[in-house]
Amino acid sequence: MQPISDVLPDVLNLWKNVLPSMLLGCFLGNLFQNTVLLQRLGRVMHPLARLGRLPAGCATSLTLCLADRIAGYAMLAELKNNGVVKTREVVITFLVSAIPTGLYFTIFFFGPAVVASLGYHTGGMYLAIYLSTNLMVGTAGLLLGRLILLRPGQVREGSTQIQEAVHTSWRDKLVTAVRRTIPAFCRLAAVFMPVTFLASILLHTELVKQVLRQVEPILSYMGLPGPMLFVITTGVLSMIAAVGTLGPILQAGLVTPAEAVTTLLVTSVLHYLYEFWSHGLPTNVSIFGPKLGMEVSLAALLVRELATFLAVGTVVLLV
């Protein structure tokens, strides 16, 4: 019973934050399918989507990711279920979404905490690298889209039907969207809630502690000072907590700005693995289904980890 009581507050907070976004995304996906408004709402991200040869539905999902990534993903899943977008376009859009979601997270959540704890110079340096890794993930998606998706002007199967506006009143569209949204959302919640609960319990067992014990040799190899072990251990569960822990150590002069940035990048590598199992994979499986959810989760994890490793190597070589 003790592990359950330990993880329950965090799990309830996760459900409170994610489930409303899922509901919103399902509703928008059902409301805007096959309408002119779908294309209009995607104008903000239309240039980015066009670079990756993505259709209007994907552009709209990317635009929504600027405000709420879970709602954007849920909307994308509904558009896929309704035949507006295809599987390959979902995977590519998920990678490209690293650009708008990275911007939103940095501006409204991560950025203020980093600057307040590490100062403008060190904090700005780390944020620039963080945004660069997100840009690399998004760019990988754009390149993949240009390689495997149809070129502009080519007709894909079902495109005529997709681009036709449905000539019904908005009242009827709202009623239809609500009717479709409720069962779709229930299916998502029925997977998301138990999976995230079980994953949270498993990740608070001895397994995580054993993984963290393997971090110390990495620190020694990279020449990072001992206090950084505490920062990395804290940051596996929360990057915000890692930044808060690192602030006093940096201000006390126990580490250099370069060591601080390197530590946060190493922490990110481990944090992405933890986030993959605790939140990312369960959420994506519940939204996109087991097969597609696994595909988008693994694709994003592999590209993001590769981008972070490149950033770590660059900092270590240059400093």
MARVEXLO-503135 format. One line per 3 residues: their letters; for each residue z negated, y, x of N, C-alpha, C. Coordinates in Angstrom, 1 decimal, decimal comma. Atoms other than C-alpha are relative to their C-alpha. Example, Ala and Ser with C-alpha at 12.3 -4.5 7.8 and 13.67 -1.06 7.14 Angstrom:
BEGIN
as) 0,0:-1,2:0,9:-7,8:-4,5:12,3:0,0:1,2:0,9  0,0:-1,1:-0,9:-7,1:-1,1:13,7:-0,8:1,1:-0,8
***
This chain:
BEGIN
mqp) 0,0:-1,2:0,8:0,0:0,0:0,0:0,0:1,3:0,9  0,0:-1,1:-0,8:-0,6:2,3:2,9:1,3:0,6:0,4  -1,4:-0,6:-0,3:3,1:2,7:4,0:0,6:0,7:-1,2
isd) -0,6:-0,7:1,2:4,0:3,5:0,4:-0,6:1,3:-0,2  0,7:-1,3:0,2:1,4:6,2:0,1:0,4:1,0:1,1  -0,4:-0,9:-1,1:2,5:7,6:3,5:1,4:0,6:-0,3
vlp) -1,4:-0,5:0,1:6,2:7,9:2,6:0,3:0,6:-1,4  -0,3:-0,4:1,4:5,9:8,7:-1,2:0,2:1,5:-0,1  -0,2:-1,4:0,1:5,5:12,5:-0,8:1,4:0,4:0,5
dvl) -1,3:-0,4:-0,5:8,6:12,8:1,4:1,1:-0,6:-0,8  -1,0:0,5:0,8:10,6:10,5:-0,8:0,2:0,7:-1,3  0,0:-0,8:1,2:9,7:12,4:-3,9:0,7:1,4:0,2
nlw) -0,6:-1,2:-0,3:10,7:15,6:-2,2:1,5:-0,1:0,2  -1,4:0,3:-0,2:14,0:14,1:-1,2:0,7:-0,2:-1,3  -0,6:0,2:1,3:14,7:13,0:-4,7:0,1:1,3:-0,8
knv) 0,0:-1,3:0,6:13,8:16,4:-6,0:1,1:0,9:0,5  -1,0:-0,9:-0,6:16,3:18,1:-3,7:1,4:-0,6:-0,2  -1,4:0,6:0,0:19,2:15,6:-3,9:0,5:-0,3:-1,4
lps) -0,5:0,5:1,4:19,3:14,3:-7,5:0,7:1,1:-0,8  -0,6:-1,1:0,8:20,0:17,7:-9,1:1,4:0,3:0,6  -1,3:-0,3:-0,6:22,8:18,3:-6,6:1,1:-1,1:-0,4
mll) -0,9:1,0:0,4:24,3:14,9:-7,4:0,5:0,2:-1,5  -0,3:-0,2:1,4:24,2:15,7:-11,1:1,0:1,1:-0,2  -0,9:-1,2:0,0:25,9:19,1:-10,5:1,4:-0,5:0,5
gcf) -1,2:0,4:-0,5:28,6:17,5:-8,4:0,8:-0,9:-0,9  -0,6:0,8:1,0:29,3:14,8:-11,0:0,6:0,8:-1,1  -0,4:-0,8:1,1:29,6:17,3:-13,7:1,3:0,9:0,4
lgn) -1,1:-0,8:-0,4:32,0:19,6:-11,8:1,2:-0,8:0,3  -1,1:0,9:-0,2:34,1:16,7:-10,7:0,7:-0,4:-1,3  -0,6:0,4:1,3:34,6:15,6:-14,3:0,6:1,2:-0,8
lfq) -0,4:-1,2:0,7:35,0:19,2:-15,6:1,3:0,5:0,5  -1,1:-0,7:-0,6:37,6:20,4:-13,2:1,2:-0,8:0,4  -1,1:0,9:-0,4:39,8:17,4:-12,7:1,3:0,4:-0,8
ntv) -1,3:-0,3:0,6:43,5:18,1:-13,5:0,0:1,4:-0,7  -0,1:-1,3:0,5:42,9:21,8:-14,2:0,4:1,0:1,0  -0,4:-1,1:-0,9:44,3:25,0:-12,7:-1,2:0,5:0,7
llq) 1,2:-0,6:-0,6:40,7:26,1:-12,0:-0,4:-0,8:1,2  0,3:0,8:-1,2:40,3:23,2:-9,6:0,7:0,6:1,3  -0,7:-0,6:-1,2:42,9:24,8:-7,3:-0,5:1,4:0,3
rlg) 0,5:-1,3:-0,2:41,5:28,3:-7,8:-1,3:0,0:0,7  1,3:0,1:-0,7:38,0:27,3:-6,8:0,1:-0,4:1,4  -0,1:0,4:-1,3:39,3:25,8:-3,7:0,7:1,0:1,0
rvm) -0,7:-0,9:-0,8:40,9:28,9:-2,4:-0,7:0,4:1,3  0,8:-0,4:-1,1:38,1:29,7:0,0:0,3:-0,9:1,2  -0,2:1,0:-1,0:38,7:26,5:1,9:1,4:-0,5:0,1
hpl) -1,4:0,4:0,1:42,4:26,2:1,1:0,7:0,0:1,4  -0,7:0,0:-1,4:43,6:27,2:4,7:-0,5:-1,2:0,8  0,6:1,1:-0,8:41,2:24,6:6,2:0,6:-1,3:-0,5
arl) -0,6:1,2:0,6:42,4:21,9:3,8:1,4:-0,2:0,3  -1,5:0,0:-0,3:46,0:22,8:4,4:0,2:-0,5:1,4  -0,1:0,5:-1,4:45,5:22,2:8,1:-0,1:-1,5:0,1
grl) 0,2:1,5:0,0:44,3:18,7:7,4:0,9:-0,7:-1,0  -0,9:0,5:1,0:47,0:18,2:4,7:-0,8:-0,7:-1,2  0,9:0,5:1,1:44,3:17,7:2,0:0,4:0,7:-1,3
pag) -0,4:-0,6:1,3:45,0:18,3:-1,7:-1,0:1,0:-0,5  0,9:-1,1:0,5:43,4:21,0:-3,9:-1,4:-0,5:-0,3  1,3:0,5:0,3:40,6:18,7:-5,0:-0,9:0,0:1,2
cat) 0,8:0,0:-1,2:39,4:18,3:-1,5:-0,4:1,4:0,5  0,3:-1,3:-0,3:39,6:22,0:-0,9:-1,1:0,6:-0,8  1,1:-0,4:0,9:37,4:22,6:-3,9:-1,4:-0,6:0,4
slt) 1,3:0,6:-0,5:34,8:20,1:-2,6:-0,5:0,7:1,2  0,4:-0,7:-1,2:34,8:21,8:0,8:-0,6:1,4:-0,3  0,6:-1,3:0,4:34,2:25,2:-0,9:-1,4:-0,2:-0,5
lcl) 1,3:0,2:0,5:31,3:23,7:-2,8:-1,0:-0,4:1,1  0,8:0,4:-1,1:29,9:22,3:0,5:-0,6:1,2:0,7  0,5:-1,2:-0,5:29,4:25,9:1,5:-1,4:0,4:-0,6
adr) 1,3:-0,3:0,7:26,5:26,1:-1,0:-0,8:-1,2:-0,2  0,8:1,2:0,3:25,5:22,5:-1,6:0,8:-1,2:0,3  -0,9:1,1:-0,5:26,9:19,6:0,4:-0,1:-1,3:-0,9
iag) 0,1:1,1:0,9:25,5:16,9:-1,9:0,8:0,1:-1,3  -0,8:-0,3:1,2:27,1:18,5:-4,9:1,5:-0,1:0,3  -1,3:0,1:-0,4:30,3:18,8:-3,0:0,5:-1,5:0,2
yam) -0,4:1,4:-0,2:30,3:15,1:-2,0:0,0:-0,7:-1,4  0,0:0,6:1,3:29,4:14,0:-5,6:1,2:0,4:-0,8  -1,3:-0,4:0,6:32,3:16,1:-6,9:1,2:-0,7:0,6
lae) -1,1:0,7:-0,7:34,6:14,5:-4,3:0,1:-1,4:-0,5  0,0:1,3:0,4:33,5:11,1:-5,4:0,5:-0,2:-1,5  -0,5:0,0:1,4:34,2:11,9:-9,1:1,5:0,2:0,0
lkn) -1,4:-0,2:-0,1:37,6:13,2:-8,2:0,7:-1,3:0,5  -0,6:1,2:-0,5:38,3:10,0:-6,3:0,0:-1,1:-1,1  0,1:0,9:1,1:37,1:7,9:-9,3:1,0:0,3:-1,1
ngv) -1,0:-0,4:1,1:39,4:9,8:-11,6:1,4:0,0:0,5  -1,4:0,1:-0,5:42,4:9,3:-9,3:0,6:1,3:0,5  -0,5:-1,2:-0,4:42,7:12,9:-8,2:0,2:0,0:1,6
vkt) -0,1:0,2:-1,4:42,1:12,1:-4,5:-0,1:-1,5:0,4  0,0:1,4:-0,4:42,5:8,9:-2,5:-1,1:-0,2:1,1  1,1:0,4:-1,0:40,2:7,0:-0,1:0,1:0,7:1,3
rev) -0,2:-0,6:-1,3:41,7:8,3:3,1:-0,3:1,5:0,0  0,2:-1,4:0,2:41,5:11,8:1,8:-1,6:0,3:-0,1  1,4:-0,1:0,1:37,8:11,3:1,0:-0,7:0,0:1,4
vit) 0,6:0,2:-1,4:37,0:10,1:4,6:0,3:1,3:0,8  -0,4:-1,2:-0,8:38,9:13,0:6,2:-0,7:1,3:-0,5  0,8:-1,2:0,6:37,3:15,6:3,8:-1,4:-0,1:0,4
flv) 1,4:0,1:-0,4:33,9:14,2:4,7:-0,2:0,5:1,5  0,1:-0,4:-1,4:34,6:14,8:8,4:0,2:1,6:0,1  -0,3:-1,4:0,0:36,1:18,3:7,8:-1,2:0,8:-0,6
sai) 1,1:-0,7:0,6:33,0:19,2:5,7:-1,1:0,4:1,0  1,0:-0,4:-1,0:31,0:19,4:8,9:0,1:1,5:0,3  -0,2:-1,4:-0,3:32,4:22,9:9,3:-0,7:0,9:-1,0
ptg) 0,8:-0,9:1,0:31,2:24,5:6,0:-1,5:-0,4:-0,1  1,4:0,3:0,1:28,0:22,5:5,9:-0,8:0,4:1,2  0,6:-0,5:-1,2:27,2:23,4:9,5:-0,3:1,5:-0,1
lyf) 0,2:-1,4:0,2:27,7:27,0:8,7:-1,1:0,3:-0,9  1,1:-0,2:1,0:25,5:26,9:5,6:-1,4:-0,3:0,6  1,3:0,4:-0,5:22,7:25,0:7,3:-0,5:0,9:1,1
tif) 0,4:-0,9:-1,1:22,7:27,3:10,4:-0,4:1,3:-0,5  0,3:-1,3:0,4:22,7:30,5:8,5:-1,2:0,1:-0,9  1,1:-0,1:0,9:20,2:29,7:5,8:-1,3:-0,8:0,3
ffg) 1,2:0,9:-0,3:17,9:27,1:7,3:-0,3:-0,1:1,5  0,3:0,3:-1,4:18,2:26,2:11,0:0,0:1,2:0,8  -0,1:-1,1:-0,8:19,3:29,4:12,5:-1,3:0,9:0,1
pav) 1,3:-0,9:0,0:16,2:31,6:11,5:-1,1:-0,7:0,8  1,1:0,7:-0,7:13,8:28,9:12,7:0,2:-0,1:1,5  -0,3:0,1:-1,4:15,6:28,4:16,0:-0,2:1,3:0,8
vas) 0,2:-1,3:-0,6:15,7:32,1:16,8:-1,4:0,4:0,1  1,4:-0,4:0,0:12,1:32,7:15,8:-0,8:-0,8:1,0  0,8:0,9:-1,0:10,8:29,8:18,0:0,5:0,2:1,4
lgy) -0,5:0,0:-1,4:13,1:30,0:21,0:0,5:1,3:0,5  -0,5:-1,3:-0,4:14,2:33,6:21,1:1,5:0,1:-0,2  -1,4:-0,2:0,3:17,6:35,2:20,8:0,9:-0,7:1,1
htg) -0,9:0,6:-1,0:18,9:34,0:24,2:0,1:-1,5:0,0  0,0:1,4:0,0:17,8:30,4:24,3:0,5:-0,6:-1,4  -0,4:0,5:1,3:18,1:30,0:20,5:1,4:0,2:-0,3
gmy) -1,4:-0,2:0,2:21,5:31,6:20,4:0,9:-1,0:0,8  -0,7:1,0:-0,8:22,7:29,3:23,2:0,1:-1,3:-0,7  0,0:1,3:0,7:21,6:26,2:21,3:0,8:0,1:-1,3
lai) -0,8:-0,1:1,3:23,0:27,4:18,0:1,5:0,0:0,2  -1,4:0,0:-0,3:26,3:28,1:19,6:0,5:-1,4:0,3  -0,4:1,4:-0,3:26,4:24,5:20,9:0,0:-0,8:-1,2
yls) 0,1:0,8:1,2:25,2:23,1:17,6:1,2:0,3:-0,9  -1,2:-0,3:0,8:28,0:24,9:15,7:1,3:-0,5:0,7  -1,2:0,5:-0,7:30,5:23,8:18,4:0,1:-1,5:-0,3
tnl) -0,1:1,4:0,3:29,6:20,1:17,7:0,5:-0,2:-1,4  -0,5:0,0:1,4:30,1:20,7:14,0:1,5:0,3:-0,1  -1,4:-0,4:-0,1:33,4:22,3:14,8:0,9:-1,2:0,5
mvg) -0,7:1,1:-0,6:34,4:19,3:16,9:0,2:-1,2:-1,1  -0,1:1,0:1,1:33,6:16,9:14,0:1,0:0,4:-1,0  -1,0:-0,5:0,9:35,6:19,0:11,6:1,4:-0,1:0,5
tag) -1,3:0,0:-0,6:38,5:19,3:14,0:0,5:-1,5:0,1  -0,4:1,4:0,0:38,5:15,5:14,4:0,6:-0,4:-1,4  -0,5:0,3:1,4:39,0:15,2:10,6:1,3:0,7:-0,2
lll) -1,3:-0,7:0,2:41,8:17,8:10,6:1,1:-0,7:0,8  -1,0:0,7:-0,8:43,6:16,0:13,4:0,4:-1,4:-0,7  -0,3:1,2:0,6:43,2:12,7:11,6:0,8:0,2:-1,3
grl) -0,8:-0,3:1,2:44,6:14,2:8,4:1,4:0,3:0,3  -1,3:-0,3:-0,4:47,6:15,5:10,2:0,8:-1,2:0,5  -0,6:1,2:-0,5:48,2:12,1:11,6:0,4:-1,0:-1,1
ill) -0,2:1,1:0,9:47,9:9,9:8,6:0,3:0,4:-1,5  -0,3:-0,4:1,3:48,3:12,0:5,5:1,5:0,5:-0,2  -1,4:-0,5:0,2:51,6:13,1:3,9:0,2:1,4:0,3
rpg) -0,3:-1,4:-0,3:53,2:16,3:5,0:0,2:0,8:-1,2  -0,2:-0,9:1,2:53,4:19,3:2,7:1,4:-0,1:-0,5  -1,3:0,2:0,6:56,3:18,9:0,3:0,3:-1,4:-0,4
qvr) -0,2:1,4:0,4:56,2:15,1:0,2:-0,7:-0,3:-1,3  0,6:0,3:1,3:55,5:13,7:-3,2:-0,8:-1,3:0,1  0,8:1,2:0,0:52,6:11,2:-3,4:-0,1:-0,6:-1,4
egs) 0,1:0,7:1,2:52,1:8,7:-6,1:-1,0:0,7:-1,0  0,9:-0,6:0,9:50,6:10,3:-9,2:-0,2:1,4:0,1  0,3:-1,4:-0,3:50,9:13,8:-7,9:0,4:0,9:-1,2
tqi) -0,4:-0,8:1,2:52,8:15,1:-11,0:-1,1:0,0:-1,0  1,0:0,1:1,0:50,1:13,9:-13,3:-1,2:0,8:0,5  1,1:-0,7:-0,5:47,4:15,3:-11,0:0,1:1,5:-0,2
qea) -0,1:-1,5:0,0:48,8:18,8:-10,9:0,2:0,6:-1,4  -0,2:-0,6:1,4:49,3:19,1:-14,7:-1,4:0,4:-0,5  1,2:-0,5:0,6:46,7:21,2:-16,5:-0,1:-0,7:-1,3
vht) 0,2:0,7:1,2:45,1:19,5:-19,4:-0,2:1,1:-1,1  0,0:-1,1:1,0:45,8:21,7:-22,5:-1,0:-0,3:-1,1  1,1:0,2:1,0:42,5:21,3:-24,3:-0,9:1,2:0,1
swr) 1,0:-1,2:0,0:39,8:23,9:-25,2:-1,1:-0,3:1,0  1,1:0,2:-1,0:37,0:24,5:-22,7:-1,2:-0,7:-0,7  1,1:0,7:0,7:34,5:23,3:-25,4:0,2:-1,5:0,1
dkl) -0,2:1,4:-0,1:36,2:19,9:-25,5:-0,1:-0,5:1,4  0,1:0,4:-1,4:36,4:19,8:-21,7:-1,5:-0,1:0,4  1,5:0,1:-0,3:32,6:20,5:-21,5:-0,6:-1,2:-0,6
vta) 0,6:1,2:0,7:31,8:17,8:-24,0:0,4:-1,3:0,7  -0,5:1,2:-0,7:34,0:15,3:-22,2:-0,7:-0,2:1,3  0,6:0,0:-1,4:32,6:16,2:-18,8:-1,5:-0,5:-0,1
vrr) 1,4:0,4:0,2:29,0:15,8:-20,1:-0,1:-1,5:-0,3  0,0:1,4:0,3:29,8:12,4:-21,6:0,3:-0,9:1,2  -0,3:0,7:-1,1:31,3:11,2:-18,4:-1,0:0,1:1,1
tip) 0,9:-0,2:-1,1:28,7:12,7:-16,1:-1,3:-0,8:-0,1  1,3:0,7:0,2:25,6:11,1:-17,6:0,1:-1,5:0,5  0,0:1,4:-0,6:26,6:7,4:-16,9:0,3:0,0:1,4
afc) -0,3:-0,1:-1,4:28,1:8,4:-13,6:-1,2:0,3:0,9  1,2:-0,4:-0,7:24,9:10,1:-12,5:-1,1:-1,1:0,0  0,9:1,1:0,1:22,8:7,2:-13,7:0,3:-1,1:0,9
rla) -0,4:1,0:-1,0:24,8:4,8:-11,6:-0,4:0,5:1,4  0,4:-0,5:-1,4:24,2:7,1:-8,5:-1,5:-0,1:0,2  1,4:0,0:-0,1:20,5:7,4:-9,2:-0,6:-1,4:0,1
avf) 0,4:1,4:0,0:20,1:3,7:-9,8:0,1:-0,6:1,4  -0,2:0,5:-1,4:21,3:3,1:-6,2:-0,8:0,8:1,0  0,6:-1,0:-1,0:20,0:6,2:-4,4:-1,6:-0,1:0,0
mpv) 1,5:0,0:0,0:16,3:6,0:-5,5:-0,6:-1,2:0,7  0,6:1,2:-0,6:15,4:2,4:-4,6:0,4:-0,1:1,5  -0,4:0,2:-1,4:17,5:2,4:-1,4:-0,7:1,0:0,9
tfl) 0,7:-0,9:-0,9:16,0:5,6:0,0:-1,5:-0,3:0,1  1,4:0,3:-0,1:12,5:4,5:-0,9:-0,2:-1,2:0,9  0,2:1,2:-0,9:12,9:1,1:0,9:0,3:0,4:1,4
asi) -0,3:-0,5:-1,4:14,6:2,8:3,9:-1,1:0,8:0,6  1,1:-0,9:-0,5:11,7:5,3:4,2:-1,2:-0,9:0,4  1,1:0,9:-0,3:9,2:2,5:4,2:0,3:-0,8:1,3
llh) -0,4:0,7:-1,3:11,1:0,5:6,9:-0,1:0,9:1,2  -0,1:-0,9:-1,2:11,5:3,5:9,1:-1,4:0,5:0,4  1,4:-0,3:-0,4:7,7:4,1:9,1:-0,8:-1,2:0,5
tel) 0,6:1,2:-0,5:7,0:0,7:10,5:0,0:0,1:1,6  0,1:0,1:-1,5:6,5:-0,4:14,2:1,4:0,2:0,6  -1,3:0,0:-0,6:10,3:-0,4:14,6:0,3:1,4:0,6
vkq) -0,3:-1,3:-0,5:10,6:3,4:15,0:-0,9:0,3:1,3  0,9:-0,2:-1,1:7,6:3,4:17,4:0,6:-0,7:1,3  -0,6:0,7:-1,1:9,3:0,8:19,6:1,3:0,7:0,6
vlr) -1,2:-0,8:-0,5:12,5:2,9:19,7:-0,4:1,2:0,8  0,5:-1,2:-0,7:10,6:6,0:20,7:-0,5:-0,3:1,4  0,5:0,4:-1,3:9,0:4,1:23,6:1,1:-0,1:1,0
qve) -1,1:0,1:-0,9:12,5:3,7:25,1:0,5:1,3:0,5  -0,5:-1,3:-0,3:13,0:7,4:25,3:-0,4:0,5:1,4  0,6:-0,6:-1,3:10,8:8,1:28,4:0,9:-0,3:1,2
pil) -0,9:0,2:-1,1:13,2:6,4:30,9:1,2:1,0:0,0  -1,1:-0,9:0,1:16,0:8,6:29,6:-0,4:1,4:0,5  0,5:-1,3:-0,5:13,9:11,7:30,2:-0,1:0,1:1,5
sym) 0,1:0,0:-1,4:13,2:10,7:33,7:1,3:0,1:0,7  -1,3:0,0:-0,5:16,8:10,0:34,4:0,7:1,4:0,0  -0,7:-1,3:0,2:17,9:13,4:33,1:-0,9:1,1:0,7
glp) 0,8:-1,0:-0,7:15,1:15,2:35,0:-0,8:0,9:-0,9  0,7:-0,9:1,0:13,4:16,6:31,9:-1,5:-0,2:0,2  1,5:0,1:-0,3:9,6:17,4:32,3:-0,7:-0,8:-1,1
gpm) 0,8:0,8:0,9:6,9:15,3:30,6:-0,2:0,5:-1,4  0,3:-0,5:1,3:6,1:17,6:27,7:1,2:-0,1:-1,0  -1,1:0,2:0,8:9,6:17,1:26,4:0,0:-1,3:-0,8
lfv) 0,1:1,3:0,7:8,7:13,6:25,3:-0,6:0,3:-1,4  0,6:-0,4:1,3:6,5:15,1:22,6:1,0:0,7:-0,9  -1,0:-0,7:0,8:9,3:17,3:21,4:1,0:-0,9:-0,6
itt) -1,0:0,9:0,5:11,8:14,5:21,2:-0,6:-1,0:-1,0  0,7:0,9:0,9:9,3:12,2:19,5:-0,1:0,7:-1,4  0,1:-0,8:1,2:8,7:14,9:16,9:1,4:0,2:-0,7
gvl) -1,3:-0,3:0,6:12,4:15,7:16,5:0,8:-1,1:-0,5  -0,7:1,2:0,6:13,5:12,2:15,7:-0,1:0,1:-1,5  0,2:-0,1:1,5:12,1:12,8:12,2:0,4:1,3:-0,6
smi) -0,4:-1,3:0,5:12,8:16,5:11,9:0,4:0,9:1,2  -0,4:-0,9:-1,0:14,8:18,9:14,1:-0,7:1,3:-0,1  0,7:-1,3:0,2:13,0:21,9:12,6:-1,4:-0,2:0,7
aav) 1,3:0,2:-0,7:9,7:20,3:13,8:0,1:0,0:1,5  -0,2:0,0:-1,4:11,2:19,8:17,2:0,1:1,4:0,6  -0,1:-1,4:-0,4:12,1:23,4:17,4:-1,3:0,7:0,0
gtl) 1,4:-0,6:0,1:8,6:24,5:16,3:-0,9:-0,5:1,1  0,8:0,5:-1,1:7,1:22,2:18,9:0,4:0,5:1,4  -0,5:-0,5:-1,3:9,3:23,4:21,7:-0,3:1,5:0,3
gpi) 0,2:-1,4:-0,2:8,7:27,1:21,1:-1,2:0,4:0,9  1,1:-0,3:-0,9:5,2:27,3:22,6:0,1:-0,5:1,4  -0,2:0,6:-1,3:6,2:25,1:25,5:0,9:0,9:0,8
lqa) -0,9:-0,9:-0,6:9,1:27,4:26,3:-0,6:1,3:0,3  0,7:-1,2:-0,2:7,0:30,5:25,9:-1,0:0,0:1,1  1,0:0,2:-1,1:4,4:29,1:28,3:0,6:-0,1:1,3
glv) -0,7:0,2:-1,3:7,1:28,7:31,0:-0,1:-1,4:0,5  0,0:1,4:-0,5:6,7:24,9:31,2:1,4:-0,6:0,1  -1,4:0,5:-0,1:10,4:24,4:30,8:0,9:1,2:0,1
tpa) -1,0:-1,1:-0,1:13,5:26,5:31,5:0,8:0,0:-1,3  -0,8:0,0:1,2:15,9:27,6:28,8:1,1:-1,2:0,0  -1,0:1,1:-0,1:18,5:25,0:30,1:-0,7:-1,3:-0,4
eav) 0,7:1,3:0,3:15,9:22,2:29,9:-0,3:0,0:-1,5  0,3:-0,1:1,4:15,0:23,4:26,4:1,2:-0,4:-0,9  -1,2:0,3:0,7:18,6:23,2:25,2:0,4:-1,4:0,2
ttl) -0,3:1,4:-0,2:19,2:19,9:26,8:-0,9:-1,0:-0,8  1,0:0,8:0,8:16,0:18,5:25,2:0,4:-0,1:-1,5  -0,4:-0,1:1,5:17,2:19,6:21,7:1,3:-0,8:-0,2
lvt) -1,2:0,8:0,1:20,6:18,0:22,3:-0,3:-1,5:0,1  0,4:1,4:-0,1:19,0:14,7:23,4:-0,7:-0,4:-1,3  0,7:0,3:1,2:16,7:14,9:20,4:1,0:-0,2:-1,2
svl) -1,0:0,1:1,1:19,8:15,4:18,1:0,6:-1,4:0,0  -0,6:1,3:0,0:21,3:12,1:19,3:-0,9:-1,0:-0,7  0,9:0,9:0,7:18,2:10,2:18,2:-0,2:0,4:-1,5
hyl) 0,2:-0,4:1,4:17,7:12,3:15,1:1,1:-0,4:-0,9  -1,1:0,4:0,9:21,2:11,6:13,8:-0,1:-1,5:-0,3  0,1:1,5:0,3:20,5:7,8:14,1:-1,1:-0,2:-1,1
yef) 1,0:0,1:1,0:17,3:8,2:12,1:0,5:0,6:-1,3  -0,5:-0,6:1,2:19,0:10,5:9,6:1,0:-0,9:-0,7  -1,0:0,9:0,5:21,8:8,0:9,2:-0,7:-1,1:-0,9
wsh) 0,7:1,1:0,7:19,4:5,2:8,1:-0,9:0,5:-1,1  1,0:-0,4:1,0:16,9:7,2:6,2:0,6:0,8:-1,2  -0,6:-0,8:1,1:19,1:9,7:4,2:1,5:-0,2:-0,1
glp) -1,5:-0,1:0,0:22,8:9,7:5,2:0,6:-1,2:-0,7  -0,6:1,2:0,5:23,8:6,1:4,5:-0,4:-0,3:-1,4  0,4:0,2:1,4:21,7:5,6:1,3:0,6:1,0:-1,0
tnv) -0,6:-1,1:0,9:23,0:8,9:-0,1:1,5:-0,3:-0,2  -1,4:0,2:0,1:26,6:8,2:0,7:0,4:-1,3:-0,7  -0,3:1,3:0,8:26,5:4,6:-0,6:-0,2:0,2:-1,5
sif) 0,3:-0,2:1,5:25,0:5,8:-3,9:1,1:0,9:-0,6  -1,0:-1,0:0,5:27,7:8,6:-4,2:1,4:-0,7:0,0  -1,3:0,5:-0,1:30,8:6,8:-2,9:0,2:-1,5:-0,2
gpk) 0,0:1,5:0,1:29,9:3,1:-3,4:-0,2:-0,6:1,4  0,4:0,7:-1,3:29,0:0,5:-0,7:1,1:0,1:1,1  -1,0:0,1:-1,0:32,4:0,2:1,1:0,3:1,4:0,5
lgm) -0,4:-1,4:-0,4:33,5:3,9:1,1:-1,2:0,7:0,6  1,2:-0,7:-0,5:29,9:5,1:1,6:-0,3:-0,4:1,4  0,2:0,4:-1,4:29,6:3,0:4,7:1,1:0,6:0,9
evs) -1,1:-0,5:-0,8:33,0:4,2:6,0:-0,2:1,4:0,4  0,2:-1,4:-0,3:32,3:7,9:5,7:-1,3:0,2:0,8  1,3:-0,2:-0,7:28,7:7,5:7,0:0,3:-0,4:1,5
laa) -0,3:0,4:-1,3:29,9:5,6:10,1:0,9:0,9:0,8  -0,9:-1,0:-0,7:32,8:7,9:10,8:-0,7:1,2:0,4  0,7:-1,3:-0,3:30,6:11,0:10,6:-1,0:-0,2:1,2
llv) 1,0:0,2:-1,1:27,9:9,4:12,8:0,7:-0,2:1,3  -0,7:0,2:-1,3:30,3:8,2:15,5:0,6:1,3:0,6  -0,6:-1,3:-0,5:32,2:11,5:15,8:-1,1:1,0:0,4
rel) 1,0:-1,0:-0,3:29,0:13,6:15,6:-0,8:-0,4:1,3  0,7:0,4:-1,2:27,2:11,5:18,3:0,9:0,2:1,2  -0,9:-0,2:-1,1:30,3:11,6:20,5:0,1:1,5:0,4
atf) 0,0:-1,4:-0,3:30,4:15,4:20,2:-1,2:0,5:0,6  1,3:-0,4:-0,6:26,7:15,7:21,0:-0,1:-0,5:1,4  0,0:0,5:-1,3:27,1:13,5:24,0:0,8:0,8:1,0
lav) -0,8:-0,9:-0,7:29,9:15,7:25,2:-0,7:1,3:0,3  0,7:-1,2:-0,2:27,7:18,7:24,7:-1,1:-0,2:1,1  1,1:0,3:-1,0:24,8:17,1:26,7:0,6:-0,1:1,4
gtv) -0,6:0,1:-1,3:27,1:16,2:29,5:0,5:1,3:0,6  -0,4:-1,3:-0,5:28,5:19,7:29,7:-1,1:0,9:0,5  1,2:-0,8:-0,4:25,1:21,3:29,8:-0,6:-0,5:1,3
vll) 0,6:0,6:-1,2:23,8:18,9:32,4:0,9:0,4:1,3  -0,9:-0,3:-1,1:26,9:19,5:34,6:0,0:1,5:0,4  -0,2:-1,5:-0,3:27,0:23,3:34,3:-1,3:0,6:0,4
v) 1,3:-0,6:-0,3:23,3:24,0:34,7:-0,6:-0,5:1,2
***
